[in-house]
Amino acid sequence: MIKNITRREWLAKGSVAVGTASIASLLGGQSYAATVEMPGPDGHVDDLLAMGGNENPYGPSKKTKEAILTSFHELSRYNFSLPVELKSVVGAVHNISADHIEIGCGSNEILRAVGLIAAENNNAVLAADPTFYSLYRHSQDHGSNTIFASSTDKMTLSLDAMRSAMTDDVKVIYICNPDNPIPTIIEENELKEFCLEMSKRAIVIIDEAYAEYCQNPDFGSMIDLVREGHNNIIVTRTASKIYGLAALRVGFAFAHPDLIKKLMIFKTSSSRMSGGVAMHAAIAAYKDSDYLDFMRKNTRNSLKIAYNMFEELNIPYIKSDTNFTLFDAGIPTVEVGKRMLKHNVKVGRPFPPLTTWVRLSMVQTEQMPRFVEAYKREFG
Ligand SMILES: Cc1ncc(COP(=O)(O)O)c(C=O)c1O
């Protein structure tokens, strides 16, 4: 609810000091309130613990919120120059020129556009099972077929299975790295080798929506390959996750300029028409690298609290390279969802074939004990 309050009041009301001694120690003595404003225009934090959508529980950074507020006086403008500026800011972050970048209405718009490329002649998409569904489902809706490659017993995406499943019909190979719902990565060199080999036969798209969270030294962005000039490879990124701008719908494709041109034909909107508020917000967010450090640290601390509970209760779980983890509740995921909702905790939906596994998105470190208490009361 946006009340009639001034910008100063909004930002001031947002600062809330919270936390117990143990949480304070996880924060390394640094006050949360000193670092970032609380989410919501009036400082309101939902009572519901949203642990099902892999969202940023802190909202965007203070500098990003300020940029949103100052953008209000331009609401009536088309602002064609802002996407150009955003491409240049994001290009500087990834050391790549603007002609290799396209902006989407979220990275979803890019994924769906690539799904349409696969559907063009009723061709096929090759994807891991399970993985993020957006590209292949949209492609199926437009007539393509999906070929699934099973993940390994160790719950990681299998490049070998993908190689074996490859056929001449496959026009697009979708890989999510770090993956979702399994929050693990593929080692950098193995993935580079795969991309170089398979991009001779199909477009390889690497969805790096969670890359900024990943601190695993074996991870490497495939934007390197695009920067080196390889064609037929697309990397997607998003402002929705670590930058906390899911509601404003900003995502990116990185690809060879020829492929960017093709992609633009399949997108529903031109990046020139991207909304001004979203552009101002994303420009500020991508300039604010301190916020990424804050988010990584707090996500790591929230994950530690979840892992401690899993170990205490002997629950199998996956160590995360993202802002969510995955654990085996031993009972149907939907039942876990229903019972946790009684405690105002919303957890992930089922991801077949993982029907007893629960995807758990991290909330603020200070909020994690509420989840642990609720879970133990219900299942401990
Ligand atoms: C792996 C992955 N890719 C892409 C997206 C889409 O994000 P957006 O369209 O907000 O950029 C999501 C959203 O949850 C995701 O999990």
The ligand as an SDF file (V2000), in Angstrom:
LIG
                    3D

 16 16  0  0  0  0  0  0  0  0999 V2000
   16.3360  -20.1390  -13.3020 C   0  0  0  0  0  0  0  0  0  0  0  0
   15.4420  -18.9750  -13.5460 C   0  0  0  0  0  0  0  0  0  0  0  0
   15.5480  -18.3130  -14.6880 N   0  0  0  0  0  0  0  0  0  0  0  0
   14.7660  -17.2740  -14.9630 C   0  0  0  0  0  0  0  0  0  0  0  0
   13.8210  -16.8540  -14.0710 C   0  0  0  0  0  0  0  0  0  0  0  0
   12.9270  -15.7160  -14.4940 C   0  0  0  0  0  0  0  0  0  0  0  0
   13.2520  -14.5700  -13.8520 O   0  0  0  0  0  0  0  0  0  0  0  0
   12.8380  -13.1350  -14.3900 P   0  0  0  0  0  0  0  0  0  0  0  0
   11.9100  -13.2710  -15.5440 O   0  0  0  0  0  0  0  0  0  0  0  0
   12.2160  -12.4690  -13.2370 O   0  0  0  0  0  0  0  0  0  0  0  0
   14.1360  -12.4990  -14.8090 O   0  0  0  0  0  0  0  0  0  0  0  0
   13.6640  -17.5020  -12.8520 C   0  0  0  0  0  0  0  0  0  0  0  0
   12.6370  -17.0760  -11.8960 C   0  0  0  0  0  0  0  0  0  0  0  0
   12.3700  -17.6350  -10.8990 O   0  0  0  0  0  0  0  0  0  0  0  0
   14.5090  -18.6010  -12.5870 C   0  0  0  0  0  0  0  0  0  0  0  0
   14.4050  -19.2890  -11.4500 O   0  0  0  0  0  0  0  0  0  0  0  0
  1  2  1  0
  2  3  1  0
  2 15  2  0
  3  4  2  0
  4  5  1  0
  5  6  1  0
  5 12  2  0
  6  7  1  0
  7  8  1  0
  8  9  2  0
  8 10  1  0
  8 11  1  0
 12 13  1  0
 12 15  1  0
 13 14  2  0
 15 16  1  0
M  END
$$$$
